[in-house]
Amino acid sequence: MFIGWLKFVDVSQVVNIAEDVGWLADGYHIKLMIMHSPHLCYGAYIDGELVGAIMAIEFERSAMIKYFMVKKAYQKQGIGKRLFETLFGVLDNEYKNIYLHANPNLVPFFQKYGFEEKMRVGRFVNVGKVPPFNFTNAHAKELDGDNFESVISHIDKETFNENRMEFLLDEMERNSSLKFTLPNGFQHSSVVNARHVYLGPWQVRNGHEEEAEKMMRGVLYFRGLKKVVADIPLGVEHIVDLYKRYHFQSKQQFVHMSRGKEHNILFENIYAFSL
């Protein structure tokens, strides 16, 4: 087995591995991570075949691990551990904080490397069943703010306590992007595949739940013909309640884990994480 940096030609195979293990992945997002942090994106190859991957994106003071997966046929052979330790060896020397969303059955694995559980994360899905609500052209115009970048830069820094703008803006500039802005919040959604729209990143300052509800109505009005998927912090009651009121159903759970210096993320602002 060979561990090496992922290349752009590997993107479709990374997506195939995600489908094999039941992980929601987007080729645009994977390519963007390789472009921004090529030295933090690794693949495991056996006889030239990509059988596993792990990636991370770096921000101002932290790094987030994404897409840690091994093909089903090659699991339980130590491949995942070698991938993780290769990336972790780089990150541990460079970043004060490292975080990730873990499958619950992998929590003990990450705990061995010093990661601690911070928040349960739920994957909520809406399949087109929504309560009746009023949404007009005037409502749509209100959401179409012309100060999107300014709002993001302030709110995201308040939420994550660091500058993440370089990657975040590129993440929200795909052909299928739908972006809403209000004075105290922003929302992005995009088409992931033929069946799914991923809702995120979506952040609204705590105490401005009325703005969040306007954005919820907007995304369901424009995106409701596909399955709308969002990963949300389960420990924030008003956020979970909003999704339930609009008939989203909880389908999976993950665990937000972090290692290193306390990052002080404001989970109460996060209505949907980035993909």
Backbone as a ProteinNet text record, in pm:
[ID]
protein_1_A
[PRIMARY]
MFIGWLKFVDVSQVVNIAEDVGWLADGYHIKLMIMHSPHLCYGAYIDGELVGAIMAIEFERSAMIKYFMVKKAYQKQGIGKRLFETLFGVLDNEYKNIYLHANPNLVPFFQKYGFEEKMRVGRFVNVGKVPPFNFTNAHAKELDGDNFESVISHIDKETFNENRMEFLLDEMERNSSLKFTLPNGFQHSSVVNARHVYLGPWQVRNGHEEEAEKMMRGVLYFRGLKKVVADIPLGVEHIVDLYKRYHFQSKQQFVHMSRGKEHNILFENIYAFSL
[TERTIARY]
84.3	0	87.5	42	113.9	23.2	74.6	3.2	65.1	-15.9	35.8	-67.9	-26.3	-118.8	-222.5	-345.4	-450.6	-427.5	-473.3	-463.7	-603.7	-615.2	-745.8	-806.3	-722.2	-774.6	-837.3	-812.9	-868.8	-1008.6	-1054.4	-1178.7	-1296.3	-1312.8	-1427.6	-1419.1	-1297.3	-1281.7	-1310.6	-1277.1	-1312.1	-1464.1	-1534.1	-1680.8	-1734.3	-1673.3	-1716.7	-1698.6	-1587.1	-1565.7	-1672.6	-1705.3	-1810.3	-1943.2	-1976.6	-2101.1	-2096.6	-1978.6	-1962.6	-1987	-1944.8	-1959	-2081.5	-2160	-2281.5	-2258.7	-2151.7	-2118.2	-2159.6	-2219.1	-2259.4	-2137.6	-2097.4	-1978.4	-2009.9	-1935.8	-1956.2	-1821.7	-1813.6	-1688.5	-1632.2	-1719.1	-1672.2	-1600.2	-1659.8	-1602.6	-1469.9	-1462.1	-1338	-1227.8	-1260.1	-1161.2	-1114.5	-1206.2	-1172	-1075.3	-1095.7	-1005.9	-865	-857.8	-726.8	-658.9	-736.4	-680.3	-628.1	-702.4	-665.7	-558	-567.5	-473.9	-423.1	-349.4	-306	-218.4	-142.5	-52.6	-125.9	-259.7	-338.6	-442.9	-424.8	-521.4	-448.8	-478.1	-403.9	-496	-438.2	-507.7	-426.2	-495.2	-430.4	-450.7	-341.7	-345.5	-291.6	-363.6	-318.2	-316.5	-199.6	-182.5	-242.8	-223.6	-271.2	-416.6	-488.8	-631	-645.1	-722.3	-750	-852.1	-814.1	-903.7	-944.1	-884.4	-919.7	-870	-926.8	-888.6	-910.5	-835.7	-857.3	-810.4	-885.7	-856.4	-874.9	-809.2	-828.8	-819.1	-886.3	-878.2	-826.4	-733.6	-671.1	-733.1	-748.9	-798.9	-692	-731.3	-634.8	-560	-633.2	-569.8	-607.7	-691.1	-738.5	-738.3	-765.8	-783.1	-899.3	-978.2	-1090.2	-1066	-1078.5	-1061.2	-1194.1	-1187.6	-1308.1	-1281.5	-1387.9	-1381.1	-1280.2	-1287.2	-1202.3	-1277.4	-1234.5	-1312.9	-1226.3	-1265.1	-1198.6	-1306.5	-1282	-1376.9	-1412.2	-1537.3	-1584	-1497.6	-1458.1	-1382.4	-1242.9	-1196.5	-1060.5	-1059	-1173.7	-1178.9	-1125.6	-1090.4	-1037.7	-904	-827.4	-694.4	-585.6	-620.8	-523.9	-502.9	-577.7	-560.1	-605.6	-720.2	-771.3	-675.3	-620.6	-527.4	-404.1	-350.2	-232.4	-264.5	-380.2	-420.7	-430.7	-500.1	-520.6	-389	-303.7	-178.4	-86	-95.9	-17.9	-60.4	-191.7	-241.9	-223.6	-253.2	-245.7	-103.4	-5.4	133.4	170.1	105.5	127.9	50.4	-76.1	-163	-120.5	-79.3	-50.7	62.6	152	264.7	234.9	122.2	98.1	-20.2	-118.1	-243.6	-279.1	-322.4	-359.4	-487.2	-572.5	-697.9	-726.4	-767.6	-808.7	-947.3	-1039.7	-1172.8	-1227.9	-1332.3	-1390.3	-1529.7	-1605.1	-1733.9	-1717	-1727.9	-1699.2	-1827.5	-1822.5	-1926.8	-1920.6	-2034	-2031.8	-1944.2	-1938.8	-1859.6	-1709.3	-1668.9	-1526.4	-1482	-1573.7	-1537.3	-1422.3	-1424.9	-1312.2	-1179.1	-1183	-1060.7	-1001.2	-1082.3	-1031	-991	-1059.6	-1023.1	-880.8	-834.5	-697.9	-594.4	-634.3	-543.1	-568.7	-648.3	-669.3	-788.7	-873.6	-994	-1101.8	-1176.2	-1282.7	-1416.2	-1521.9	-1655.7	-1704.9	-1755.2	-1803.2	-1952.8	-2004.7	-2144.4	-2191.3	-2310.1	-2372.8	-2427.8	-2411.1	-2454.9	-2554.3	-2668.7	-2770.8	-2782.1	-2794.5	-2822.9	-2973.4	-3029.7	-3174.1	-3204.8	-3314.7	-3351.5	-3497.9	-3525.6	-3663.6	-3688.5	-3795.5	-3823.3	-3942.7	-3965.5	-4070.2	-4198.4	-4209.2	-4327.9	-4304.9	-4371.4	-4353.5	-4489.9	-4495.9	-4622	-4653.9	-4779.6	-4813.5	-4749.1	-4693.6	-4640.3	-4649	-4647.4	-4659	-4519.9	-4495.1	-4367.6	-4392.4	-4357.3	-4386.2	-4257.9	-4272	-4157	-4092.2	-4174.3	-4120.8	-4031.4	-4072.6	-3989.8	-3858	-3865.2	-3744.3	-3649	-3703.9	-3619.8	-3550.7	-3621.2	-3562.2	-3440.2	-3444.5	-3334.3	-3215.9	-3239.4	-3136.8	-3051.7	-2979.1	-2899.2	-2777	-2734.5	-2618.3	-2490.2	-2497.3	-2380	-2340	-2355.7	-2334.7	-2195.8	-2093	-1956.5	-1928.3	-1979.2	-1956.6	-2024.9	-2148.5	-2222.1	-2150.8	-2108	-2038.9	-1913.2	-1832.6	-1702.9	-1717.6	-1821.1	-1840.8	-1901	-2007.3	-2079	-1997.1	-1933.3	-1855.5	-1738.4	-1676.9	-1566.1	-1617.3	-1736.2	-1795.4	-1823.4	-1869.9	-1911.3	-1792.7	-1688.9	-1576.2	-1449.9	-1454.6	-1344.4	-1213.7	-1225.6	-1108.8	-1154.2	-1058.4	-1087.6	-1087	-1203.9	-1214.7	-1257.6	-1245.2	-1311	-1257.7	-1128	-1071.7	-1138.3	-1150	-1213	-1364.3	-1423.5	-1568.7	-1628.9	-1569.1	-1623.4	-1614	-1502.3	-1491.5	-1594.1	-1618.7	-1715.2	-1855.7	-1885.8	-2020.6	-2028.6	-1936.1	-1937.1	-1950.7	-2034.2	-2058.1	-2181.4	-2199.8	-2310.9	-2446.2	-2456.5	-2585.5	-2606.5	-2517.3	-2528.6	-2651.5	-2720	-2829.1	-2793.2	-2783.7	-2734.6	-2837.2	-2862.1	-2952.2	-2873.7	-2914	-2851.2	-2955.9	-2945	-3021.1	-2921.5	-2961.2	-2863.6	-2786.3	-2849.2	-2784.8	-2764.6	-2763	-2744	-2720.8	-2668.5	-2652.4	-2680.1	-2717.3	-2746.2	-2699.1	-2642	-2600.5	-2654.2	-2696.7	-2733.4	-2684.7	-2661.4	-2612.6	-2656.1	-2662.2	-2697.9	-2575.4	-2590.6	-2480.8	-2485.1	-2602.8	-2620.9	-2764.7	-2806.1	-2938.4	-3050.9	-3022.3	-3128.1	-3121.4	-3003	-2984.9	-2939.2	-2994.7	-2944.6	-2885.6	-2763.8	-2703.5	-2720	-2774.6	-2799.9	-2686.6	-2604	-2492.4	-2378.6	-2298.9	-2310	-2428.2	-2485	-2596.9	-2576.3	-2562.8	-2540.9	-2629.6	-2686.4	-2767	-2730.5	-2707.3	-2672.8	-2782	-2738.8	-2832.5	-2922.3	-3051.9	-3147.7	-3220.9	-3187.9	-3252.8	-3318.5	-3396.4	-3460.8	-3559.4	-3615.4	-3709.6	-3640	-3513.5	-3439.2	-3411.6	-3381.5	-3357.2	-3481.7	-3597.9	-3721.1	-3748.9	-3719.6	-3735.7	-3647.3	-3525.6	-3433.8	-3479.5	-3532	-3584.8	-3696.6	-3786	-3895.2	-3841.1	-3740.5	-3683.2	-3621.3	-3540.9	-3473.6	-3574.1	-3677.8	-3778.2	-3862.7	-3885.6	-3962.2	-3885.1	-3755.6	-3675.6	-3617.1	-3596	-3526.7	-3614.3	-3740.1	-3823.5	-3849.1	-3814.2	-3837.9	-3731	-3622	-3517.4	-3513.9	-3440.1	-3418.4	-3320.4	-3363.9	-3278.3	-3214	-3080.2	-3003.3	-2925.7	-2925.5	-2851	-2795.1	-2672.9	-2610.3	-2615.3	-2681.4	-2709.8	-2666	-2634.8	-2597.3	-2720.4	-2720.1	-2837.4	-2854.7	-2751	-2760.9	-2820.2	-2861.8	-2919.2	-3067.9	-3148.7	-3291.3	-3366.1	-3340.3	-3419.9	-3388.9	-3267.9	-3234.4	-3302.1	-3293.3	-3360.2	-3509.4	-3568.2	-3712.2	-3752.8	-3671.1	-3703.9	-3711.5	-3615	-3616.5	-3736.5	-3768.6	-3882.9	-4013.3	-4026.2	-4149.3	-4168.8	-4060	-4069.3	-4050.2	-4081.3	-4095.9	-3967	-3853	-3728.6	-3725.5	-3661.3	-3649.6	-3502.8	-3473.7	-3337.8	-3304.2	-3194.4	-3157	-3026.9	-2931.7	-2801.7	-2752.1	-2653.5	-2586.4	-2436.1	-2369.8	-2224.3	-2185.3	-2055.6	-2005.9	-1900.4	-1924.6	-1824.1	-1719.3	-1595.7	-1485.5	-1371.6	-1298.6	-1185.4	-1069	-952.4	-829	-746	-685.9	-597.1	-662.7	-613.9	-662.3	-810.8	-884.8	-1029.8	-1061	-1153.1	-1181.5	-1296.3	-1383.5	-1493.8	-1585.8	-1630.5	-1728.6	-1865.4	-1936.1	-2071.4	-2171.5	-2197.3	-2288.1	-2429	-2465.5	-2600.3	-2622.2	-2514.3	-2526.9	-2536.5	-2506.9	-2493	-2623.9	-2691.9	-2814.8	-2785.1	-2668.9	-2622.7	-2473.4	-2401.2	-2257.6	-2228.6	-2105.1	-2060.7	-2053.9	-2056.8	-2045.5	-1909.8
-120.3	0	124.9	224.2	350.6	464.4	550.7	669.9	789.9	864.7	980.5	1090.4	1207.4	1319.4	1292.2	1329.7	1319.3	1420.4	1382.9	1469.5	1494.8	1594.9	1627.9	1508.9	1426	1310.2	1206.8	1219.1	1124.9	1164.2	1283.1	1335.5	1241.4	1192.2	1104.9	976.1	926.6	805.9	831.1	949.8	984.6	985.9	1043.6	1044.1	901.6	814.4	674	603.6	631.7	570.9	620	749.3	804.2	733.5	710.8	639.9	496.7	434.3	296.1	284.6	385.6	378.5	455.8	515	585.4	725.2	789.6	925.4	1023.2	1135.2	1237.2	1321.3	1317.8	1390.8	1467.5	1572.7	1660.3	1681.7	1648.5	1660.4	1800.8	1900.9	2040.3	2069.9	2026.8	2052.6	1980.1	1856.2	1779.2	1846.2	1887.5	1954.9	2084.8	2155.7	2281.8	2258.7	2151.9	2121.8	2088.9	2012.4	1981.1	2108.1	2199.3	2324.1	2412.5	2420.8	2509.6	2449.5	2319.3	2255.8	2124	2127.8	2002.7	1915.5	1977.7	1902.6	1834.4	1856	1795.8	1698.1	1653.8	1563.8	1437.2	1324.7	1200.8	1089.1	1002.8	884	760.1	647.5	516.8	441.3	394	328.2	186.6	92.6	-46.2	-85.4	-116.3	-149.7	-41.7	83.2	195.6	233	154.8	183	263	370.2	448.9	374.2	339.1	260.5	334.8	450.5	527.5	669.4	759.2	899.8	966.8	1072.1	1161	1299.1	1400.5	1536	1632.2	1745.9	1851.8	1985.5	2083.5	2220.5	2307.7	2396.3	2480	2619	2672.2	2807.6	2890	3000	3090.4	3024.4	2954.8	2894.6	2748.3	2695.9	2559.4	2483.8	2354.7	2271	2176.5	2150.7	2057.8	1937.6	1818.9	1694	1654.1	1615	1577.2	1449	1384.4	1274.3	1166	1122.3	1012.8	883.3	805.8	689.1	588.5	461.4	350.4	263.8	218.2	129.3	11	-30.4	-139.5	-264.5	-297.3	-420	-415	-295.6	-280.5	-235.1	-234.2	-192.6	-302.2	-259.3	-349.3	-413.4	-337.5	-383.6	-283.2	-186.4	-88	28.4	33.3	140.4	274.3	274	397.5	454.7	368.3	414.7	477.1	416.1	472.5	606.5	616.2	743.9	852.3	819.3	918.8	962.4	867.9	903.6	983	960.5	1040	1186.3	1209.1	1346.7	1407.2	1330.8	1382.6	1424.6	1352.7	1388.8	1525.4	1565.8	1699.3	1804.6	1777.4	1875.7	1904.1	1800.9	1815.1	1913.7	1929.9	2021.4	2164.3	2182.8	2310.7	2389.4	2322.5	2390.5	2375.7	2485.9	2486.4	2408.1	2398.7	2326.7	2246.4	2121.5	2034.5	1982.6	1985.6	1934.2	1855	1777.8	1688.6	1646.5	1588.4	1526.9	1376.3	1305.9	1162.7	1080.8	968.3	869	821.2	800.5	763.8	642.6	545.3	425.6	451	567.3	600.9	694.3	731.7	821.1	764.3	636.2	582.9	590.9	571.9	581.7	721.2	823.4	960.1	1001.4	946.8	978.8	934.1	828.9	781.4	885.9	975.9	1079.2	1214.6	1212.4	1334.3	1417	1367.7	1441.4	1424.6	1531.4	1529.8	1564.7	1501.3	1527.1	1663.4	1745.2	1879	1897.5	1832.5	1853.5	1739.9	1689.2	1594.4	1671	1613.5	1675.4	1582.8	1635.7	1555	1589.9	1487.5	1510.7	1505.2	1619.5	1632.1	1641.6	1577.5	1571.9	1608.1	1691.6	1722.8	1666.2	1590.3	1522.4	1584.3	1713.1	1783.7	1804.6	1746.2	1765	1883.3	1994.2	2114.9	2168.5	2236.9	2298.2	2416.3	2454.5	2570.7	2697.2	2779.5	2908.9	3007.5	3132.9	3239.6	3285.7	3288.6	3336.9	3406.5	3534	3615.7	3668.6	3738.2	3802.4	3905.2	3969	4067.5	3999.1	3880.3	3805.4	3764.1	3719.2	3679.2	3796.9	3912.6	4031.5	4070.1	4054.6	4086.8	3999.1	3874.4	3781	3801.2	3870.5	3888.1	4010.8	4006.3	4121.1	4140.1	4263.7	4292.8	4304.5	4274.7	4285.2	4148.1	4045.4	3906.9	3885.8	3930.4	3905.4	3974.5	4095.1	4168.3	4099.2	4054.9	3986.1	3857.2	3779.4	3654	3678.1	3773.3	3794.1	3827	3901.4	3937.3	3821.9	3760.9	3659.1	3531.3	3487.6	3363.9	3379.3	3497.2	3517.6	3517	3572.9	3566.7	3421.2	3341.6	3204.1	3111.8	3123.7	3029.4	3090.1	3217.9	3281.6	3281.4	3291	3300.7	3339.7	3374.2	3412.1	3287	3255	3138.7	3179	3307.2	3361.8	3308	3285.5	3246.7	3120.2	3019.3	2894.8	2910.7	2980.3	2990	3054.7	3161.6	3230.2	3142.6	3070.9	2979.8	2867.4	2821.1	2713.4	2754.2	2881.5	2929.2	2995.8	2960.6	3019.2	2912.6	2814.6	2713.5	2752.2	2688	2724.4	2706.3	2610.2	2581	2654.9	2745.4	2814.7	2903.9	2898.6	2990.6	3056.3	3190.4	3262.5	3364.9	3365	3461.4	3542.5	3667.7	3753.7	3838.2	3847.7	3941.1	4007.2	4112.5	4185.7	4099.1	3993	3912.5	3766.8	3741.2	3603.3	3587.9	3470.1	3434.3	3285.8	3247.8	3108	3073.2	2954.9	2903.8	2762.9	2730.7	2593.4	2565	2437	2399.4	2257.8	2228.2	2095	2004.9	1893.9	1799.2	1692.2	1641.2	1541	1548.3	1450.6	1454.9	1451.7	1404.8	1387.7	1487.3	1542.5	1615.9	1760.1	1847.3	1982.5	1987.4	2036.7	2049.7	2193	2205.5	2336	2368.1	2464.9	2503.8	2558.9	2646.5	2695.9	2791.7	2787.1	2874	2918.5	3048.5	3103.2	3225.8	3231.8	3346.9	3377.9	3503.2	3541	3497.7	3446.5	3405.3	3522.2	3493.8	3598.1	3653.8	3607.8	3657.5	3540.7	3463.5	3345.1	3378.9	3501	3538	3545.8	3587.1	3589.8	3447.4	3359.1	3219.8	3157.7	3188.9	3130.8	3183.4	3310.2	3364.5	3289.5	3259.9	3186.9	3042.8	2979.9	2844.9	2841.2	2936.8	2941	2963.3	3048.2	3075.8	2953.4	2878.5	2762.7	2653.4	2635.7	2534.4	2577	2705.8	2756.4	2731.8	2759	2746.9	2607.9	2531.5	2402.9	2283.2	2302.4	2197.7	2076.7	2081.3	1965.8	1858.2	1889.8	1792.3	1766.6	1662.6	1637.9	1742.1	1818.1	1919.2	1857.2	1857.5	1792.3	1897.8	1886.9	1980.4	1908.5	1945.1	1894.2	2003.7	1975.5	2080.6	2039.5	2136.5	2105	2063.8	1940.3	1888.3	1947.6	2009.4	2066	2205.6	2259.2	2394.7	2381.5	2400.7	2368.5	2447.4	2579.9	2659.6	2624	2571.7	2530.5	2397.7	2302	2173.6	2193.9	2281.6	2307	2363.4	2451.4	2509.6	2400	2311.6	2203.8	2112.2	2080.8	1992.2	2057.4	2187.8	2257.5	2259.7	2251.2	2247.3	2106	2008.4	1867.5	1802	1847.9	1775.5	1655.6	1550	1428.7	1398.4	1353.7	1317.4	1180	1173.7	1050.1	989.1	1074.1	1024.5	1114	1063.1	1146.3	1134.7	1247	1252.8	1318.5	1324.2	1386.1	1489.3	1615.4	1719.4	1701.1	1672.4	1648.9	1745.2	1784.4	1873.7	1834.7	1880	1852	1979.3	2003.9	2119.3	2233.6	2352.9	2471.4	2491.3	2529.6	2549	2648.9	2610.8	2690.1	2788.1	2764.6	2854.6	2881	2774.5	2787.5	2819.1	2915.9	2950.6	2862.5	2744.7	2652.6	2710.4	2801.4	2858.6	2945.2	2980	3055.4	2966.5	2837.3	2748.3	2674.4	2716.7	2649.1	2535.6	2537.5	2426.1	2440	2330.8	2330.9	2328.5	2361	2342.1	2193.5	2160.8	2021.7	1967.2
0	0	0	-72.6	-83.2	-35	53.2	97.3	26.8	-46	-119	-126.2	-174.3	-187.3	-295.5	-266.8	-366.2	-478.4	-597.6	-715.1	-769.7	-855.9	-912.2	-987.9	-1048	-1122	-1028.5	-898.2	-800.3	-752.7	-788.4	-730.1	-752.4	-874.8	-902.1	-821.4	-799.1	-719	-571.3	-522.5	-384.4	-369.3	-467.6	-464.6	-467.1	-547.5	-553.6	-419.5	-351.6	-219.8	-122.6	-128.2	-41.7	-65.6	-191	-221.9	-169	-177.9	-131.4	18.4	95	241	291.4	200.3	240.6	292.4	245.4	288	179.3	217.1	120.3	84.1	-42.6	-86.8	-214.1	-236.2	-350.7	-419.7	-548.6	-621.3	-621.2	-628.3	-625.9	-494.7	-385.7	-252.8	-235.1	-282.2	-272.8	-353.6	-475.6	-560.6	-496.4	-432.5	-367.5	-251.8	-176.3	-65.1	-115.8	-225.2	-282.5	-331.6	-386.2	-437.3	-323.7	-213	-102.8	-12.8	13.5	107.9	50.6	-61.5	-126.6	-37.9	52.8	140.8	255.4	265.6	373	319.3	196.3	132.2	88	152.5	129.6	80.8	-1.4	-47.7	-20.3	-4.5	8.7	-122.2	-180.2	-310.6	-298.2	-357.6	-366.8	-513.5	-564.4	-706.4	-796.2	-756.3	-835.3	-813	-734.7	-708.4	-579.4	-586.2	-466.4	-381.6	-259.1	-173.8	-47.3	-22.4	96.2	82.5	163.1	156.6	290.4	313.7	427.4	384.9	424.4	380.7	497.1	487.8	586.7	516.5	571.6	522.5	635.6	603.2	705.8	705.4	824.6	842.4	914.4	972.9	1035.4	1150.9	1239.5	1356.8	1377.4	1290.9	1309.7	1177.7	1186.8	1068.3	1094.1	989.8	1001.9	912.8	970.9	897.3	833.2	705	630.6	550.6	508.9	412.5	452.5	576.2	623.9	598.8	497.8	458.9	382.6	393.4	326	262.3	140.2	73.6	163.7	156.5	242.6	229.3	106.6	83.5	144.3	183.2	235.2	381.1	445.5	584.8	677	799.4	904.1	863.2	785	744.9	786	868.8	914.4	820.2	709.6	611.6	668.3	734.8	792.9	896.4	980.2	1083	1019.8	915.5	849.4	782.9	721.2	661.4	767.8	877.4	981.4	1043.2	1075.3	1140.4	1048.1	917.2	822.4	827.5	820.9	825.8	964	1067.2	1203.4	1238.9	1188	1214.4	1161.4	1051.7	995.2	1075	1100.9	1166.2	1310.2	1382	1523.9	1550.9	1456.7	1474.8	1428.7	1358.7	1292.4	1348.5	1406	1438.6	1586.1	1644.9	1786.1	1810.7	1708.4	1725.5	1599.1	1616.9	1506.9	1541.1	1445.7	1475.9	1358.2	1386.2	1286.2	1330.3	1237.5	1267.8	1253.1	1363.3	1364.9	1363	1292.5	1311.4	1456.2	1522.3	1664.7	1696.7	1604.8	1634.6	1624.7	1574.2	1566.8	1679.2	1768.2	1878.4	1961.7	2001.2	2078.8	2003.1	1871.5	1791.1	1803.1	1785.3	1789.9	1932.4	2030.6	2169.1	2201.6	2138	2160.8	2117.6	2028.8	1979.1	2046.2	2153.3	2229.7	2190.8	2101.4	2063.1	2170.3	2192.7	2292.5	2226.8	2275.8	2223.7	2271.1	2176.7	2210	2183.8	2079	2043.7	1953.7	1980.6	1889	1768.3	1651.5	1527.1	1459.8	1419	1354	1206.9	1124.2	981.3	962.8	927.8	909.3	760	718.2	576.8	561.5	461.9	424.5	285.5	272.3	144.9	73.4	95	22	98.8	218.8	300.7	393.3	366.3	447.1	489.4	602.7	644.3	553.5	540.4	458	513.9	427	469.4	353.8	389	289.7	247.1	115.9	63.9	-69.1	-76.4	-193.9	-256.1	-368.4	-432.7	-339.3	-257.9	-163.1	-59.4	-14.1	79.5	14.3	-111.7	-182.5	-198.9	-230.3	-248.5	-117.8	-6.1	123.7	152.5	108.7	134	40.1	-69.3	-171.2	-141.8	-29.4	11.5	-76.5	-92	-175.6	-93	36.2	124	178.2	94.3	136.3	195.8	127.1	172.9	305.7	322.8	446.8	564.9	543.9	650.1	690	589.3	618	699.8	656.3	720.3	868.3	903.5	1044.3	1124.2	1070.6	1147.8	1160.5	1051.7	1060.2	1156.9	1161	1255.2	1399.1	1422	1555.5	1594.8	1498.1	1525.9	1548.9	1465.1	1470.9	1530.7	1565.9	1637.7	1557.9	1424.4	1337.6	1196.9	1113.7	975.3	887	827.2	739.2	597.8	564.5	446.8	315.1	304	174.8	121.2	206.7	163	155	250.9	260.5	135.7	88.5	-28.8	-153.3	-169.4	-282.9	-273.2	-150.8	-129.6	-175.2	-168.6	-200.2	-337.5	-425.9	-560.3	-667.5	-644.9	-747.2	-828.9	-942.4	-1031.4	-964.7	-874.2	-811.3	-679.9	-644	-515.6	-509.4	-396.6	-364.6	-232.4	-232.8	-115.4	-68.4	62.2	125.4	228.5	244.7	344.3	414.2	545	626.6	722.2	793.3	875.5	974.8	1025.9	1129.9	1089.9	959.2	917.9	769.7	733.4	592.8	577.8	455.9	427.2	286.9	273.5	143.4	125.8	4.9	-29.3	-170.5	-199.9	-332.5	-365.3	-494.2	-541.1	-529.9	-458.8	-441.7	-550.4	-576.9	-682.3	-731.5	-810.6	-871.4	-768.8	-647.8	-547.3	-432.6	-405.6	-280.6	-300.3	-216	-195.6	-55.1	-44.4	87.9	136.6	255.1	316.2	412.6	378.2	462.7	378.9	435.9	572.8	589.5	709.1	743.8	888.2	906.6	1040.8	1063	1181.2	1222.9	1367.7	1395.9	1533.5	1630.5	1744.7	1848.1	1887.1	1900.6	1933.6	1813.8	1694.6	1572.3	1498.6	1574	1517.8	1406.8	1408.5	1302.7	1167	1165.4	1040.3	991.3	1082.1	1045.4	982.6	1038.8	983.2	843.6	818.6	683.2	583.8	625.4	537.4	516.9	621.8	608.3	504.6	510.6	413.2	272.6	261.7	130.5	66.8	143.6	84.2	48.8	128.8	96.7	-22.6	-37.1	-152.2	-282.7	-281.7	-403.9	-425.5	-316.6	-327.9	-296.7	-267.7	-209.6	-296.2	-426.6	-512.2	-496.1	-428.9	-399.5	-248.8	-209.2	-67.6	-13.9	83.8	145.5	269	272.9	379	456.5	588.9	672.3	793.6	832.7	954.7	1060	1172.9	1270.5	1410.6	1497.7	1636.2	1716.8	1765.7	1835.5	1974.3	2027.5	2161.1	2165.6	2051.3	2046.9	2018	2120.4	2114	2007.3	1996.6	1902.2	1757.3	1731.6	1595.7	1562.3	1652.3	1630.5	1612.9	1692.9	1686.1	1550.2	1493.6	1363	1257.2	1255.7	1156.4	1175.1	1297.8	1321	1278.3	1302.8	1263.6	1113.1	1039.1	892.5	838.3	921.9	885.2	836.9	884.9	862.2	956.4	911	991.1	1019	1139.8	1177.6	1120	1042.9	974.6	1025.8	1066.4	1113.2	1224.9	1297.6	1397.6	1381.9	1409.2	1413.1	1545.2	1569.4	1691.6	1654.1	1690.6	1671	1779.6	1737.2	1830.1	1798.2	1900.1	1877.4	1966.9	1925.9	1998.8	2004.7	2120	2131.5	2206.6	2181.9	2250	2225.2	2329.3	2319.1	2209	2121.2	2001.5	2021.7	2119.2	2152.6	2033.9	1970.3	1861.9	1921	1861.8	1906	1831.5	1885.4	1818.6	1805.8	1896.4	1890.7	1768.3	1695.3	1569.5	1448	1462.6	1347.1	1320	1215.7	1172.5	1076.5	1011.8	930.2	908.7	930.5	907.2	757.4	720.6	583.9	553.2	424.4	383.9	425.4
[MASK]
+++++++++++++++++++++++++++++++++++++++++++++++++++++++++++++++++++++++++++++++++++++++++++++++++++++++++++++++++++++++++++++++++++++++++++++++++++++++++++++++++++++++++++++++++++++++++++++++++++++++++++++++++++++++++++++++++++++++++++++++++++++++++++++++++++++++++++++++++++

